[in-house]
Amino acid sequence: QVQLVESGGCLVQPGGSLRLSCAASTSIFSINYMDWYRQAPGKERELVATITNAGIINYSDSVKARFTISRDIAKNTVYLQMNSLKPEDTAVYYCHARRVLSAPYSVWGQGTQVTVSS
């Protein structure tokens, strides 16, 4: 079973930057889609960014031009660089891995809290 471990969440001031990491227990080349989601209190979980094993990237409109998803294949790690943070970015951020072909699965990390406040 693939395991995901997120890290990097903390308290940051508005306008600040933060980088989240998601370390996978397997080669990320074998994972078709790696996503970052977030869930704010009282709200539904929201897809923030996706990177495919082919390197195709997509962002939600709410974070486009502020957030960057990237990966380090050698470290089996996906990152979310978050710049120009706003209080409305406050949420628990989750890493998600989807394999859709042979032996499909959908796996979530435990989440990491990001709080944007002065």
C-alpha angles and dihedrals in degrees: 000000000000115000127202125199120192125199140166104069118136145129114299134173122247110276092027131121135236136177121214123199131205116193116197124206091222138043109293088216087073091055114084096201132017114190140184115215130178135202123198121198111284093006136101122259109271129206109236107173142349134200121188127211086255090058097252111151134201133178136194114249091245093065103027112128091015104060129052126196117203141157143218106210094191090057095039087231134135121201136202113204109198120194133176089024119201131199088251089063088070107120146108106278118214131194116218131191124199127188111185105176127053113005093004121205143165116212132180131202122227094258134241125233120238116188121185110195142128 
